Amino acid sequence: MTETRNRGLAPKNEVEHAYYSGMIIQRVRDFVKNDSVNELINWGYGPSGRTIDPKTVKIGGDRGTNGIFTAFQPENIELYQSLLPKQLTIPEKPIVSLVTVDYNTGNSITRYNEGMVMIKGICPDSKETWFVLSMPVETWLMMEMGVDWGFPKRVFDITVTKEKTLVLDKGIKHLALELIPNSSLNEDDLIIPKGDAWGINNMAVIHPVRKDILLIFSYGPISVQERTKGLVNISVDRDQDWAGLIPEETNIPGVSQRYVSVGDSLIKKVY
């Protein structure tokens, strides 16, 4: 079997999907072990050489990353600080990001739903990243890949539409977002600006074996295909250790959006 970039990203069946996922897992393991290399581009394939203007990308249908995105300042700053790893410092303006998405590449084999609870942190080089506190996922394979790299993934029942998303843990509501469209909102009402994936394209986790390493996963610029602004009704499991960051009852400005990534992916080490 000849390995190609396209075959890895577009498997024809679940066996191929598992095979190429295993190859990606091994590449990341080798990368983490190799202290002489601090960046892994496109899962080890190297730079694509492409330069794409996000404004020129037009994709119809529902293909892309579809979901509800919201961000706000936390209720409890002390809790926020305690949840950041030692590699990150608290930003001048702390922000919590909640996201639930349907990853639709156009291939039913690789399509799945996922949620994220993230907080913004500052790296030693003064660049921002989003530290992941919770990452519900609906497939076993995606859970295993994420856990191998340090993402706090567990399998949940997840429903994602443009209007509502629901994450259930054995019937218990873990995270739910509902967008009420509001045309009077403008971009200044949103903490995260247009053209940003609200943390998905810049996520950080502590590696489970090399705990001295923070891995930052970036997916380059995005091209927003659809976007609806509104107020997001948030509901979370109050027993979670991060729940104190989130107001008990709140409607926060956010968006329902569909976007596609148009840049190279990158994994970077931070010590």
HUZI-V607970 format. One record per pair of residues at least 24 apart in sequence whose ideal C-beta (glycine too) atoms are under 7 Angstrom apart, sorted by the first residue. I is the first residue (numbers start at 0). GAP is how many residues later the second one is. D is the distance in Angstrom with one decimal. If there is no record, write none. Layout:
# HUZI-V607970
I/GAP/D ; I/GAP/D
This chain:
# HUZI-V607970
4/40/5.3 ; 9/97/5.6 ; 10/98/5.3 ; 10/99/6.7 ; 12/96/6.4 ; 13/95/6.2 ; 16/92/5.1 ; 16/93/6.2 ; 16/124/7.0 ; 17/123/6.2 ; 20/120/5.8 ; 20/124/5.7 ; 24/120/5.9 ; 24/123/5.4 ; 27/121/5.8 ; 27/239/6.7 ; 30/236/6.7 ; 31/175/5.8 ; 31/178/5.5 ; 31/181/6.5 ; 37/230/6.4 ; 37/231/4.8 ; 38/227/6.1 ; 38/229/5.3 ; 39/227/4.3 ; 40/223/5.7 ; 40/225/5.6 ; 41/222/5.4 ; 41/223/5.4 ; 42/222/6.7 ; 46/217/5.8 ; 47/216/5.4 ; 51/210/4.4 ; 53/167/5.3 ; 53/168/6.5 ; 53/169/3.8 ; 53/208/5.3 ; 56/166/3.9 ; 56/203/6.3 ; 56/205/5.6 ; 58/166/5.7 ; 58/201/5.7 ; 61/42/5.9 ; 61/196/6.8 ; 62/41/5.5 ; 62/43/4.8 ; 63/40/6.3 ; 63/161/5.7 ; 63/194/4.6 ; 63/195/5.5 ; 63/196/4.4 ; 64/36/5.2 ; 64/38/5.8 ; 64/135/7.0 ; 64/193/6.9 ; 64/194/5.4 ; 65/35/6.3 ; 65/36/4.6 ; 65/38/6.2 ; 65/94/6.8 ; 65/192/4.6 ; 66/32/6.2 ; 66/33/5.1 ; 66/34/3.2 ; 66/35/6.0 ; 66/93/5.6 ; 66/98/6.4 ; 67/32/5.6 ; 67/97/5.3 ; 67/109/4.3 ; 67/111/5.3 ; 67/164/6.2 ; 67/186/6.4 ; 67/188/5.3 ; 68/30/5.1 ; 68/129/4.1 ; 68/185/5.6 ; 68/186/5.3 ; 68/188/6.3 ; 69/28/5.3 ; 69/107/6.5 ; 69/162/4.1 ; 69/164/6.9 ; 69/182/5.0 ; 69/184/3.1 ; 70/24/5.4 ; 70/25/6.6 ; 70/26/4.4 ; 70/120/4.4 ; 70/121/4.8 ; 70/127/6.0 ; 71/24/5.9 ; 71/119/6.5 ; 71/180/4.6 ; 73/171/4.2 ; 74/169/6.4 ; 74/170/5.9 ; 74/171/6.6 ; 74/172/5.6 ; 75/168/4.6 ; 75/169/5.9 ; 78/165/4.9 ; 78/166/6.0 ; 79/39/6.0 ; 79/165/6.0 ; 82/36/6.2 ; 82/50/6.1 ; 82/159/6.2 ; 83/35/6.8 ; 83/37/5.1 ; 83/47/6.1 ; 84/46/6.5 ; 84/121/5.3 ; 84/129/6.2 ; 86/127/4.1 ; 86/183/5.2 ; 87/33/3.1 ; 87/34/6.1 ; 87/35/6.5 ; 87/43/6.1 ; 88/32/6.7 ; 88/33/4.7 ; 89/31/7.0 ; 90/29/5.3 ; 90/30/6.8 ; 90/31/5.2 ; 90/37/6.7 ; 93/25/6.9 ; 93/26/6.5 ; 94/25/4.5 ; 94/96/5.9 ; 95/149/5.1 ; 95/150/6.8 ; 96/33/6.1 ; 96/95/7.0 ; 96/101/5.1 ; 96/102/4.3 ; 97/77/6.8 ; 97/79/6.3 ; 97/136/6.4 ; 98/99/5.5 ; 98/100/6.5 ; 98/101/6.2 ; 99/60/5.7 ; 99/65/3.6 ; 99/67/6.5 ; 99/75/6.6 ; 99/77/5.5 ; 100/59/6.3 ; 101/58/4.2 ; 111/25/6.7 ; 111/26/5.5 ; 111/27/4.8 ; 111/30/5.6 ; 112/25/4.9 ; 112/45/3.9 ; 112/47/4.8 ; 114/43/6.5 ; 114/52/4.8 ; 114/60/5.3 ; 115/83/6.5 ; 115/84/6.8 ; 116/58/7.0 ; 116/125/5.8 ; 117/81/4.4 ; 117/85/6.7 ; 120/83/6.9 ; 122/147/5.5 ; 123/146/6.7 ; 128/73/5.4 ; 128/75/4.3 ; 128/87/5.3 ; 129/69/3.6 ; 129/72/5.7 ; 129/73/5.4 ; 129/74/6.3 ; 130/73/4.9 ; 131/71/5.4 ; 131/72/6.9 ; 131/73/5.4 ; 132/109/4.6 ; 133/106/6.8 ; 133/108/6.5 ; 135/31/4.7 ; 135/38/5.9 ; 135/39/6.7 ; 148/56/6.5 ; 148/58/6.8 ; 148/66/6.2 ; 149/55/3.7 ; 149/56/5.3 ; 149/57/4.8 ; 149/58/5.0 ; 149/65/6.2 ; 150/54/5.2 ; 161/94/4.7 ; 171/65/6.1 ; 172/62/6.0 ; 172/64/6.3 ; 173/63/4.9 ; 174/61/5.4 ; 175/59/4.2 ; 176/55/5.4 ; 176/57/6.1 ; 177/54/6.8 ; 177/55/4.4 ; 178/49/6.9 ; 178/51/4.6 ; 178/53/5.4 ; 178/75/6.5 ; 178/77/4.8 ; 179/50/5.1 ; 179/51/5.0 ; 179/53/6.8 ; 180/47/5.5 ; 180/49/4.2 ; 181/47/6.4 ; 181/48/4.5 ; 181/49/5.5 ; 184/44/4.4 ; 184/45/6.8 ; 184/68/5.8 ; 188/64/4.5 ; 189/39/7.0 ; 189/63/5.2 ; 189/65/6.9 ; 193/30/6.4 ; 193/33/6.8 ; 194/27/6.7 ; 194/29/6.4 ; 196/25/5.2 ; 196/62/6.5 ; 200/60/6.8 ; 211/59/6.0 ; 212/56/5.2 ; 212/58/6.2 ; 213/56/4.1 ; 214/52/5.8 ; 214/54/6.4 ; 215/51/7.0 ; 215/52/4.6 ; 215/54/6.2 ; 216/50/5.6 ; 217/47/6.8 ; 217/48/4.6 ; 218/42/4.6 ; 218/44/6.9 ; 218/46/4.9 ; 219/41/5.7 ; 219/42/6.5 ; 219/43/1.9 ; 219/44/5.5 ; 219/45/6.6 ; 220/41/5.8 ; 220/42/4.9 ; 221/37/4.4 ; 221/38/6.8 ; 221/39/5.6 ; 221/40/6.8 ; 222/36/6.1 ; 222/37/5.3 ; 222/39/5.1 ; 223/33/5.8 ; 223/35/4.7 ; 224/33/4.7 ; 224/34/6.1 ; 224/35/6.6 ; 225/31/6.2 ; 225/32/4.4 ; 226/28/5.5 ; 226/30/4.3 ; 227/27/6.3 ; 227/28/4.6 ; 228/26/5.5 ; 229/24/6.8
